[in-house]
Amino acid sequence: FIDKNGSDSFTSTYTKFVHLKEMYLAQGFPKWSFEQGLGQNVFAGCVTDIFITIAIFFTTNLYESLGFAIIAQLLCSGMCFYWLLREIKISGFSAVMAGFMYAFCGYVLLTMPFPNLTTDVYMLPVLMLAYERLEQKKSWWLMPIAVCYVVTLNSFSLFIMTIFLGLYILFRFFQGEDRSLSHFVALIGKLALLYLVGVLMSSFFSVNNLIQMIESPRVL
């Protein structure tokens, strides 16, 4: 976190986490707060990345815990990218090197003060990995879980990731042996169904998230 005037990481992100922790200790799970804007449902924002959630609700020193949580996000990004590359038969050494480069790329380092953006970095390879397992091994369970996790944190992130995933699917499809239209339509149908299952699984949190987005003055 950067402690300077106009720094969102300190004046917005950190203070929000402090407020959530105080509410959790005082009343349990955060619901409504008049200390955010003129009064707002903060339930949607209280469930964040798993590492940040542990730092907020299950540790005593929030500032230090958030530092460790962000480091964990960084390492998780590299490991997820490594697993993706191994799934598509990239050699071990190349996958390790690529994982390190992905984990320490400029975007990750710049978004470290904003944990919700760093979450997107390690969840994108997970979505791509879920597609590879669906296509190669007919294993479907990872896709709805990944979609559920992303939508729970931020519905807009899934929109951006889906665009990138769509381009990745086209690229991988034309690399494969079966390029028939029927196979492509069946594949997209399966993905759409699994996406829907993931969104429904997350609805307990994602509906509140969507309401908060709609009520935000930034959409006006």
C-alpha positions, 0 to 999 in steps of 0.5 A, spaced: 500 500 500 502 506 498 501 512 503 500 518 499 495 524 497 490 521 492 492 514 493 486 509 492 490 503 495 491 507 502 485 512 502 480 507 499 482 500 499 485 499 506 480 504 509 474 499 506 478 493 509 478 496 516 471 498 516 469 491 514 473 488 519 470 493 525 463 491 522 465 484 523 468 484 530 462 489 532 456 485 529 458 479 525 457 479 517 457 486 514 450 488 512 448 495 511 453 501 513 451 509 513 459 510 513 460 508 506 457 514 502 450 516 504 449 509 506 450 503 502 449 495 502 456 493 504 455 485 504 456 485 496 463 488 497 465 484 504 466 477 500 473 478 496 479 474 494 480 468 499 486 471 501 484 478 502 478 475 506 482 471 511 486 477 512 480 481 514 476 476 518 481 471 521 487 475 523 489 481 528 494 485 524 490 487 518 496 491 515 501 486 515 496 480 513 494 484 507 501 484 505 502 477 506 495 476 502 498 480 496 504 476 496 500 469 496 496 472 490 502 473 486 505 466 487 498 463 486 498 467 479 504 464 477 502 457 479 495 457 476 499 459 469 504 454 470 498 448 471 495 451 465 501 450 461 503 443 463 495 442 461 497 444 454 503 439 454 508 445 455 515 442 458 516 443 465 522 448 465 518 452 460 512 452 464 516 454 470 519 460 467 513 462 464 510 462 471 515 466 474 514 471 468 507 471 469 507 472 476 512 478 476 509 481 470 508 489 470 500 488 470 501 484 477 506 489 480 502 495 478 495 492 481 498 489 487 495 495 491 488 493 488 487 486 490 481 485 486 485 486 480 490 481 482 485 476 483 483 477 476 490 475 474 490 468 477 483 467 475 484 468 468 488 462 467 484 457 471 478 459 467 483 457 461 485 451 464 477 449 466 476 449 458 482 445 457 480 440 461 473 440 458 475 439 451 481 434 452 479 430 458 471 431 458 472 434 465 467 439 467 467 440 474 472 446 474 468 451 470 462 452 474 466 453 480 471 458 477 465 462 474 462 462 481 468 464 484 469 470 479 462 472 479 462 472 487 468 477 487 466 482 481 461 480 475 464 485 471 471 481 471 467 475 468 465 479 462 472 481 461 475 474 462 469 471 457 472 476 452 479 473 452 477 466 454 473 466 447 479 468 443 483 463 447 478 458 445 478 460 437 485 459 437 485 453 441 479 450 437 483 451 430 489 448 433 485 441 434 484 435 430 476 436 430 474 443 427 467 441 425 462 446 426 458 441 430 463 440 435 464 447 435 457 448 437 457 443 442 463 445 445 460 452 446 453 449 448 457 446 454 460 452 456 454 456 456 451 451 460 457 451 465 457 458 465 450 459 467 451 453 473 456 458 476 452 464 475 447 461 479 451 458 484 454 465 486 447 468 486 447 469 493 453 474 493 453 476 485 446 479 486 448 484 491 454 485 487 450 487 481 445 492 485 451 495 488 454 496 481 447 499 479 447 504 485 454 506 484 454 514 481 460 512 476 454 508 472 451 515 471 
